[in-house]
């Protein structure tokens, strides 16, 4: 491959080393043109020539998630190391100090990384992608993760320490809730908040990214009547686990063992049930009263623990026709939700390492760093899916940590690729 000389370059004026910085193969998922569009949209472009232009800072924040255990300056060396021997840029350039890099990150703030994630992170699975579909539905899941952040005055003012039975946590924490593809492990939407924000509240912004071809799985901590009703309006199919002791009247029992029921808002439950009992003599009174006051659903109940058969898993679904989604298939499908939990573990363990404490000392930089982590994870998973699709294998057969190591090595050898 021919490397462009200074005079052959399409850049106006002398070529700078920073014009050639990218994140290796991940640039195919996060291209320079898109980064420039996002910088323009968020009005983040630098006003004068700088040692660290805005596009370099964006790529650098993503690289922090690839080389999490390395120092600020070492991560920058990883980005430029493969370019040094070329010497085809004008002027002197040296690796910026930690202070200069921190100032550059603070200059661009959170918005460019957040907007870039919104633009880049789209569903990955194609028709026929293994493990990604349930009949006509793209299988998605919602779940959350808690990440430790540095114990600084600024972070303590914005975030909170957890306080469980084991005592107060050593670090303040940030809560991240994401929407992801179960088959590809790609996180396509996320919201960031504090420990006390709650998973349900952080789920609401994710509803804008639901599509009618999606089937969304969620654990029992996510169910509320209001959230269920809002999610239904997106047209997506829903399968949520709810507490086994939740009162769900069996209005009609289907041959597959599931039954038709209705969800009632907690503010009208008691009065509606009393009214139904007055008007009907069935086990739940008059079904028409319940149906008129609530939202219809179908219930699937099952047990998987032979040693404890009394432990019942209770699912509610918006798919009312048993022929479209039989009970035994939904019971098996629900446990695909663990695939998304594995995505979050990949971030916690493989990307962040066992310490799991972010680098950033201020809340805005914490959020910026998290968007960079999510962008890096999405790009890696996108490339893994492409490789699996080409080989016609399930993406689960490909190791995330080995893919991460390969991409790290390739980033440092990026001089082999055109800018």
C-alpha positions as CSV (number, residue, x, y, z in Angstrom):
1,X,0.0,0.0,0.0
2,X,1.3,3.4,-0.9
3,X,1.6,5.9,1.9
4,X,0.6,9.4,0.9
5,X,3.5,11.9,0.9
6,X,3.0,15.5,2.2
7,X,2.5,16.9,-1.4
8,X,0.2,14.1,-2.5
9,X,-2.2,14.4,0.5
10,X,-5.7,15.7,-0.1
11,X,-5.5,17.7,3.1
12,X,-5.0,21.4,2.6
13,X,-1.6,22.7,3.7
14,X,1.1,20.6,5.5
15,X,0.0,17.2,6.8
16,X,0.0,16.9,10.6
17,X,0.5,13.6,12.4
18,X,-2.9,14.1,14.0
19,X,-4.5,14.0,10.6
20,X,-3.5,10.3,10.4
21,X,-4.6,9.2,13.9
22,X,-7.5,6.7,13.9
23,X,-8.5,3.7,16.0
24,X,-7.4,1.0,13.5
25,X,-10.0,-1.4,12.2
26,X,-12.6,0.2,14.5
27,X,-12.5,3.2,12.1
28,X,-14.6,1.1,9.7
29,X,-17.4,1.2,12.2
30,X,-16.7,4.8,13.5
31,X,-15.4,6.6,10.3
32,X,-13.7,9.9,10.3
33,X,-16.3,11.5,8.2
34,X,-19.0,10.7,10.7
35,X,-16.9,12.0,13.6
36,X,-16.5,15.3,11.7
37,X,-20.3,15.5,11.1
38,X,-20.9,14.9,14.8
39,X,-18.3,17.5,15.8
40,X,-20.0,20.1,13.5
41,X,-23.5,19.2,14.8
42,X,-22.4,19.6,18.5
43,X,-20.4,22.7,17.7
44,X,-17.3,21.1,19.3
45,X,-14.7,22.0,16.7
46,X,-11.6,23.8,18.0
47,X,-11.3,27.5,17.1
48,X,-7.6,27.4,16.5
49,X,-4.9,24.9,15.5
50,X,-4.2,22.7,18.5
51,X,-1.9,19.9,19.5
52,X,-5.0,17.8,20.0
53,X,-7.8,18.5,17.5
54,X,-11.3,17.6,18.4
55,X,-11.5,14.5,16.2
56,X,-8.3,13.2,17.8
57,X,-9.8,13.7,21.3
58,X,-12.9,11.8,20.3
59,X,-10.8,8.8,19.0
60,X,-8.6,9.1,22.1
61,X,-11.6,8.8,24.5
62,X,-12.6,5.6,22.6
63,X,-9.0,4.3,22.8
64,X,-9.1,4.8,26.6
65,X,-11.7,2.0,26.7
66,X,-9.4,-0.2,24.6
67,X,-6.3,0.4,26.8
68,X,-8.1,0.8,30.1
69,X,-5.1,-0.1,32.3
70,X,-2.7,2.2,30.6
71,X,-1.8,5.8,31.6
72,X,-3.1,8.8,29.6
73,X,0.2,9.4,27.9
74,X,0.7,5.7,27.1
75,X,-2.7,5.5,25.4
76,X,-1.7,8.4,23.2
77,X,1.6,6.6,22.3
78,X,-0.5,3.5,21.3
79,X,-2.4,5.7,18.9
80,X,0.7,7.3,17.2
81,X,3.2,4.5,17.7
82,X,2.6,2.9,14.4
83,X,2.9,6.2,12.6
84,X,6.2,7.5,14.0
85,X,8.5,5.8,11.6
86,X,6.9,7.4,8.5
87,X,8.0,11.0,9.4
88,X,5.8,12.4,6.6
89,X,4.2,15.2,8.6
90,X,5.4,18.7,8.9
91,X,6.3,20.4,12.2
92,X,7.3,18.9,15.5
93,X,4.7,16.9,17.5
94,X,5.2,15.3,20.9
95,X,3.0,13.2,23.1
96,X,0.9,15.7,25.1
97,X,1.1,15.6,28.9
98,X,-1.6,14.2,31.1
99,X,-2.7,17.7,32.0
100,X,-3.0,18.7,28.3
101,X,-5.0,15.6,27.5
102,X,-7.3,16.2,30.4
103,X,-7.9,19.8,29.3
104,X,-8.6,18.7,25.7
105,X,-11.2,16.2,27.1
106,X,-12.8,18.9,29.2
107,X,-12.9,21.3,26.1
108,X,-15.1,19.0,24.0
109,X,-17.2,17.7,26.9
110,X,-19.8,14.9,26.8
111,X,-22.0,15.8,23.8
112,X,-19.8,14.7,20.8
113,X,-19.3,11.2,22.3
114,X,-23.0,10.9,23.2
115,X,-24.1,12.0,19.8
116,X,-21.6,9.7,18.1
117,X,-22.9,6.7,20.0
118,X,-26.5,7.7,19.0
119,X,-25.5,7.8,15.4
120,X,-23.3,4.7,15.3
121,X,-25.1,2.3,17.6
122,X,-27.7,0.7,15.4
123,X,-29.0,-2.9,15.4
124,X,-26.4,-5.2,13.9
125,X,-28.1,-8.5,13.2
126,X,-29.2,-9.2,9.6
127,X,-32.0,-11.5,8.5
128,X,-30.6,-15.0,9.1
129,X,-28.0,-14.0,11.7
130,X,-27.7,-16.9,14.1
131,X,-29.2,-16.6,17.5
132,X,-30.5,-13.1,16.9
133,X,-34.2,-13.7,16.0
134,X,-37.3,-15.3,17.5
135,X,-39.6,-16.0,14.6
136,X,-40.1,-12.5,13.0
137,X,-38.8,-10.6,16.0
138,X,-35.3,-9.2,16.7
139,X,-34.6,-10.3,20.3
140,X,-33.5,-7.4,22.5
141,X,-33.1,-7.0,26.3
142,X,-32.9,-4.2,28.8
143,X,-30.6,-4.4,31.8
144,X,-28.3,-2.2,33.9
145,X,-24.9,-2.1,35.4
146,X,-23.2,-0.2,38.3
147,X,-19.8,1.3,37.7
148,X,-17.4,2.8,40.3
149,X,-16.1,6.3,39.7
150,X,-13.2,8.1,41.4
151,X,-13.9,9.5,44.9
152,X,-13.5,13.2,44.2
153,X,-15.5,16.2,45.6
154,X,-17.1,16.8,42.2
155,X,-18.1,13.2,41.7
156,X,-19.4,12.9,45.3
157,X,-21.6,15.9,44.7
158,X,-23.2,14.4,41.5
159,X,-23.1,10.7,42.3
160,X,-23.7,8.6,45.4
161,X,-22.2,5.8,47.4
162,X,-24.2,2.6,47.6
163,X,-25.3,1.6,51.1
164,X,-26.1,-2.1,51.4
165,X,-26.0,-4.7,54.1
166,X,-22.2,-4.8,53.7
167,X,-21.9,-1.1,54.4
168,X,-21.1,2.0,52.4
169,X,-19.3,1.5,49.1
170,X,-15.7,2.8,48.8
171,X,-16.5,4.8,45.6
172,X,-19.4,6.7,44.3
173,X,-21.2,4.9,41.5
174,X,-22.9,5.6,38.2
175,X,-25.8,3.6,36.9
176,X,-26.0,2.7,33.2
177,X,-29.1,1.1,31.7
178,X,-28.8,-0.3,28.1
179,X,-30.8,-1.8,25.3
180,X,-29.0,-4.5,23.5
181,X,-29.3,-7.3,20.9
182,X,-29.2,-10.6,22.6
183,X,-27.8,-12.4,19.6
184,X,-24.9,-10.0,18.8
185,X,-24.3,-8.5,22.3
186,X,-24.4,-5.1,20.6
187,X,-25.6,-2.3,22.9
188,X,-27.7,0.1,20.7
189,X,-29.0,2.5,23.3
190,X,-28.1,3.6,26.8
191,X,-28.9,6.1,29.6
192,X,-26.7,7.2,32.4
193,X,-27.8,8.2,35.9
194,X,-27.1,8.0,39.6
195,X,-27.6,5.1,42.0
196,X,-30.9,6.5,43.2
197,X,-32.2,7.4,39.7
198,X,-33.6,3.9,39.3
199,X,-33.6,1.5,36.4
200,X,-37.2,2.1,35.4
201,X,-36.6,5.9,35.1
202,X,-33.5,5.3,33.0
203,X,-35.4,2.9,30.8
204,X,-37.8,5.6,29.6
205,X,-35.3,7.3,27.2
206,X,-34.5,3.9,25.7
207,X,-38.1,3.5,24.5
208,X,-37.5,6.0,21.6
209,X,-35.2,3.3,20.1
210,X,-37.7,0.5,20.2
211,X,-39.0,-0.7,16.8
212,X,-42.1,-2.8,15.9
213,X,-39.9,-5.7,14.8
214,X,-38.3,-6.0,18.2
215,X,-39.1,-8.4,21.1
216,X,-37.8,-6.9,24.3
217,X,-37.0,-9.0,27.4
218,X,-36.7,-7.5,30.9
219,X,-36.2,-8.8,34.4
220,X,-38.8,-8.2,37.2
221,X,-37.1,-5.1,38.5
222,X,-38.1,-3.2,35.3
223,X,-41.9,-3.8,35.4
224,X,-44.3,-1.0,36.3
225,X,-47.7,-0.4,34.8
226,X,-46.8,3.0,33.5
227,X,-43.5,1.7,31.8
228,X,-45.3,-1.3,30.3
229,X,-48.0,1.0,28.8
230,X,-45.4,3.4,27.4
231,X,-43.4,0.6,25.9
232,X,-46.5,-0.9,24.2
233,X,-47.0,2.4,22.4
234,X,-43.7,1.8,20.5
235,X,-45.2,-1.3,18.7
236,X,-42.5,-3.6,20.0
237,X,-43.4,-7.0,21.5
238,X,-42.7,-7.3,25.3
239,X,-41.8,-10.2,27.6
240,X,-41.2,-9.0,31.2
241,X,-40.7,-11.1,34.3
242,X,-42.9,-10.0,37.2
243,X,-43.1,-11.1,40.8
244,X,-44.8,-14.5,41.2
245,X,-47.2,-13.2,43.8
246,X,-48.5,-10.4,41.5
247,X,-52.3,-10.6,41.2
248,X,-53.0,-11.6,37.6
249,X,-56.6,-12.9,37.0
250,X,-56.8,-15.9,34.7
251,X,-59.6,-14.8,32.3
252,X,-59.0,-17.5,29.8
253,X,-56.7,-20.5,29.8
254,X,-55.0,-21.5,26.6
255,X,-54.0,-25.1,25.4
256,X,-50.3,-24.3,25.8
257,X,-50.8,-23.6,29.6
258,X,-50.6,-19.8,29.3
259,X,-53.6,-17.7,30.2
260,X,-55.2,-14.4,29.2
261,X,-55.1,-11.7,31.9
262,X,-55.2,-8.0,32.4
263,X,-52.8,-5.4,34.0
264,X,-54.4,-2.9,36.3
265,X,-52.9,0.4,37.5
266,X,-52.2,0.3,41.2
267,X,-54.4,3.4,41.8
268,X,-57.5,1.6,40.5
269,X,-56.8,-2.0,41.3
270,X,-58.8,-2.3,44.5
271,X,-61.9,-0.5,43.4
272,X,-61.9,-2.2,40.0
273,X,-61.6,-5.7,41.5
274,X,-64.5,-4.9,44.0
275,X,-66.7,-3.7,41.1
276,X,-65.9,-6.8,39.0
277,X,-66.8,-9.1,42.0
278,X,-70.1,-7.2,42.5
279,X,-71.1,-7.7,38.8
280,X,-70.0,-11.3,38.2
281,X,-70.0,-14.6,40.1
282,X,-66.8,-16.1,38.5
283,X,-63.5,-16.5,40.5
284,X,-62.5,-12.9,39.4
285,X,-66.0,-11.4,39.0
286,X,-67.0,-9.9,35.7
287,X,-64.1,-10.1,33.2
288,X,-65.4,-7.3,31.1
289,X,-65.0,-4.9,34.0
290,X,-61.4,-5.8,34.4
291,X,-60.6,-5.7,30.7
292,X,-62.2,-2.3,30.3
293,X,-60.1,-0.8,33.1
294,X,-56.7,-2.3,32.3
295,X,-54.3,-3.5,29.6
296,X,-54.6,-7.0,28.2
297,X,-51.6,-9.4,28.5
298,X,-50.8,-13.1,28.4
299,X,-49.2,-14.9,31.3
300,X,-46.7,-17.7,31.2
301,X,-45.8,-19.5,34.5
302,X,-43.2,-22.2,34.8
303,X,-40.5,-23.7,37.2
304,X,-37.0,-24.7,36.3
305,X,-35.5,-25.8,39.6
306,X,-36.2,-29.5,40.3
307,X,-35.0,-29.1,43.9
308,X,-37.4,-26.2,44.4
309,X,-40.5,-26.7,42.2
310,X,-42.5,-24.2,44.2
311,X,-40.3,-21.4,42.8
312,X,-42.3,-20.1,39.9
313,X,-41.1,-17.8,37.2
314,X,-43.9,-15.6,36.0
315,X,-43.7,-13.8,32.6
316,X,-46.2,-11.4,31.0
317,X,-46.2,-10.8,27.3
318,X,-47.9,-8.4,24.9
319,X,-48.1,-11.3,22.3
320,X,-51.7,-12.4,23.0
321,X,-51.9,-15.2,20.4
322,X,-50.4,-18.5,21.7
323,X,-49.9,-19.6,18.2
324,X,-47.5,-16.7,17.5
325,X,-45.4,-17.4,20.6
326,X,-46.2,-20.7,22.4
327,X,-45.6,-20.7,26.2
328,X,-42.7,-23.2,26.1
329,X,-40.9,-21.1,23.5
330,X,-41.3,-17.9,25.5
331,X,-40.0,-19.7,28.6
332,X,-36.9,-20.8,26.7
333,X,-36.5,-17.4,25.0
334,X,-36.7,-15.4,28.3
335,X,-33.4,-16.9,29.4
336,X,-31.7,-15.4,26.3
337,X,-31.8,-12.2,28.5
338,X,-28.6,-13.6,30.0
339,X,-26.8,-12.9,26.7
340,X,-27.2,-9.2,27.3
341,X,-26.0,-9.5,30.9
342,X,-22.9,-11.1,29.4
343,X,-22.5,-7.9,27.3
344,X,-22.4,-5.9,30.5
345,X,-19.9,-8.4,32.0
346,X,-17.7,-7.9,28.9
347,X,-17.5,-4.2,29.7
348,X,-17.0,-4.7,33.5
349,X,-14.4,-7.4,33.3
350,X,-12.7,-7.4,29.9
351,X,-12.7,-3.7,29.1
352,X,-12.5,-2.1,32.6
353,X,-10.6,-4.9,34.3
354,X,-11.2,-6.1,37.8
355,X,-10.7,-2.7,39.5
356,X,-13.7,-1.3,37.6
357,X,-13.0,2.3,38.7
358,X,-13.2,4.9,35.9
359,X,-10.4,7.4,35.3
360,X,-12.5,10.6,35.2
361,X,-12.5,13.1,38.1
362,X,-15.6,15.1,37.2
363,X,-19.2,14.1,36.4
364,X,-19.1,15.3,32.7
365,X,-15.9,13.5,32.1
366,X,-17.3,10.4,33.7
367,X,-20.2,10.5,31.3
368,X,-17.9,11.2,28.4
369,X,-15.8,8.2,29.3
370,X,-18.8,5.9,29.6
371,X,-19.9,6.9,26.0
372,X,-16.4,6.1,24.8
373,X,-16.6,2.7,26.5
374,X,-19.9,2.0,24.9
375,X,-18.6,3.1,21.5
376,X,-15.6,0.8,21.8
377,X,-17.7,-2.2,22.9
378,X,-20.2,-1.6,20.1
379,X,-17.5,-1.4,17.4
380,X,-15.8,-4.6,18.7
381,X,-19.1,-6.4,18.7
382,X,-20.0,-5.1,15.2
383,X,-16.7,-6.5,13.8
384,X,-17.2,-9.8,15.7
385,X,-20.7,-10.1,14.1
386,X,-19.3,-9.4,10.6
387,X,-16.7,-12.1,11.1
388,X,-19.3,-14.6,12.4
389,X,-21.6,-13.8,9.6
390,X,-18.9,-14.4,7.0
391,X,-18.0,-17.7,8.6
392,X,-21.7,-18.6,9.1
393,X,-21.3,-19.3,12.8
394,X,-23.0,-18.0,15.9
395,X,-21.2,-14.9,17.3
396,X,-21.1,-16.7,20.7
397,X,-18.5,-18.9,19.2
398,X,-16.0,-16.0,19.0
399,X,-14.1,-14.8,22.1
400,X,-14.6,-11.2,23.1
401,X,-11.4,-10.9,25.0
402,X,-9.3,-12.4,22.1
403,X,-11.0,-10.0,19.7
404,X,-10.2,-7.1,22.1
405,X,-6.6,-8.1,22.2
406,X,-6.4,-8.4,18.4
407,X,-7.9,-5.0,17.9
408,X,-5.5,-3.5,20.5
409,X,-2.5,-4.8,18.5
410,X,-3.9,-3.6,15.3
411,X,-4.5,0.0,16.6
412,X,-0.8,0.3,17.3
413,X,0.0,-0.9,13.8
414,X,-2.4,1.5,12.0
415,X,0.3,3.0,9.8
416,X,-0.4,0.1,7.4
417,X,-3.8,1.6,6.6
418,X,-4.8,4.7,4.7
419,X,-6.0,7.5,6.9
